[in-house]
């Protein structure tokens, strides 16, 4: 009957679609060129007057290698991320990446006058990603109002540590940046 042919056609289309979907998944899963998230979890969670801070760790399978990405969240807002177990562990990420506005500016400044140390002030520490541009004798000062961000940064992220290891100087000023900067003027 016509109705049984219609159901037969629907079943055939579903079967073909299912086989194609699984084939595509298997193709990409076996390819070394594609990256897949395989595990994501919260590894640190704190709360204080300034809200909830969470650090997530996400592992990715890329070819035969497993890489890790850690992200700092204040509530649901990302305050930076860092890649680990990859050649770009020291490279600033997210909106501070080399292709972003601040990345272009710092690259231009260090290219035009490579021997001149930079003095950089940053409001908000986050992961400390801007310190990823740090060179020997550069000076980075971060203003951070939330003491838990400083603690979490020291424990989970390495941009600041790498800057210091490369001969840079980093100061983290705890307090409201507006008031801290105002004090520095007097």
C-alpha positions in Angstrom: 0.0 0.0 0.0 1.0 3.7 -0.3 1.2 4.1 3.4 3.6 1.3 3.9 5.8 2.6 1.0 5.9 6.0 2.8 7.0 4.4 6.1 9.6 2.3 4.1 11.0 5.5 2.6 11.1 7.3 5.9 13.0 4.3 7.5 15.4 4.2 4.5 16.2 7.9 4.9 16.7 7.6 8.6 19.0 4.6 8.2 21.0 6.4 5.5 21.2 9.5 7.7 22.3 7.5 10.7 25.0 5.7 8.7 26.3 9.0 7.3 26.4 10.6 10.7 28.4 7.8 12.3 30.7 7.7 9.3 31.5 11.4 9.6 32.0 11.1 13.4 34.4 8.2 12.9 36.3 10.0 10.1 36.9 13.1 12.2 37.7 11.1 15.4 40.4 9.2 13.6 41.9 12.2 11.9 45.0 13.9 13.5 43.9 17.3 12.2 40.9 17.7 14.4 40.6 18.4 18.2 37.9 17.0 20.4 37.0 17.9 24.0 37.1 14.7 26.1 36.8 15.9 29.7 35.7 19.2 31.4 35.4 19.7 35.1 35.6 22.5 37.7 38.9 22.1 39.6 38.5 25.1 41.9 35.5 27.0 43.2 35.5 29.9 45.7 33.0 32.5 46.7 33.4 35.8 48.5 32.0 39.3 48.6 32.9 39.8 44.9 31.1 36.6 43.7 31.9 33.1 42.7 35.2 32.2 41.1 35.6 28.9 39.2 38.5 27.4 37.4 37.6 24.8 34.8 40.0 22.3 33.3 39.2 20.9 29.9 41.2 18.1 28.2 41.3 17.8 24.5 42.4 14.9 22.3 44.3 16.2 19.3 45.8 13.5 17.2 47.7 11.3 19.6 48.2 14.1 22.1 46.1 15.2 25.0 46.2 19.0 25.7 44.7 20.9 28.6 43.0 24.3 28.8 42.2 26.1 32.1 39.7 28.9 32.2 38.9 31.4 35.0 35.3 32.3 35.5 33.8 35.0 37.7 30.2 33.8 37.7 29.5 32.9 34.1 32.0 35.4 32.6 35.4 34.2 31.4 38.3 36.1 32.7 40.9 34.4 30.5 42.2 31.0 29.7 45.6 29.3 29.3 46.6 26.3 27.2 48.9 23.7 28.7 50.9 20.8 27.3 51.3 22.6 24.0 54.0 24.8 22.4 51.7 27.9 22.9 51.5 27.6 26.7 53.1 31.1 27.1 51.0 32.7 24.3 48.3 35.0 25.5 44.8 33.8 24.6 41.2 35.0 24.2 40.9 38.7 23.7 44.6 39.2 24.5 45.8 36.9 21.7 48.5 38.2 19.3 45.9 38.8 16.6 43.8 41.0 19.0 44.1 44.8 19.5 46.3 44.8 22.6 48.4 41.9 21.1 49.0 43.9 17.9 49.9 47.0 20.0 52.4 45.2 22.2 54.0 43.4 19.3 54.3 46.7 17.4 56.0 48.4 20.4 58.4 45.5 21.0 59.2 45.3 17.3 59.9 49.1 16.8 62.1 49.4 19.8 63.1 45.9 20.8 65.7 46.9 23.4 63.3 49.3 25.2 61.6 47.7 28.2 57.8 48.0 28.4 56.0 49.4 31.5 52.5 48.0 31.4 49.6 48.7 33.8 46.6 46.3 33.7 43.3 46.7 35.6 42.1 43.2 36.5 44.4 40.2 36.9 42.3 37.3 35.6 44.7 34.7 34.3 47.5 37.3 33.9 47.5 36.6 30.1 49.0 40.0 29.2 52.1 39.0 31.1 52.5 36.4 28.3 54.1 39.3 26.3 56.7 39.9 29.0 60.4 40.1 28.1 63.5 40.6 30.1 63.4 43.9 32.0 59.7 44.6 31.2 57.5 45.7 34.0 53.9 44.7 34.5 51.6 46.0 37.2 48.2 44.4 37.7 45.5 46.0 39.8 43.1 43.5 41.3 40.3 44.1 43.7 39.5 40.4 44.6 42.1 38.6 46.7 40.8 35.2 45.6 41.7 36.0 42.0 45.3 36.4 43.1 45.3 33.1 45.0 43.7 31.2 42.1 46.0 32.8 39.6 49.1 31.7 41.5 47.8 28.2 41.9 46.5 27.5 38.4 48.0 29.8 35.8 51.6 30.4 34.8 51.7 33.7 32.7 53.0 35.7 35.8 55.5 33.0 36.8 56.8 32.8 33.2 57.2 36.6 33.0 59.3 36.5 36.2 61.4 33.6 34.9 62.1 35.5 31.7 63.5 38.4 33.7 60.4 40.6 33.9 59.1 42.3 37.0 55.4 41.9 38.1 53.6 43.7 40.8 50.1 42.9 41.8 48.3 45.7 43.7 45.4 44.5 45.8 42.5 47.0 46.0 40.1 49.1 43.9 42.2 50.2 40.9 40.6 53.7 40.8 41.7 54.3 44.4 45.1 52.7 43.9 45.9 54.8 40.8 44.7 57.9 42.6 47.1 57.2 45.5 50.0 56.8 43.0 49.3 60.3 41.6 49.8 61.9 45.0 
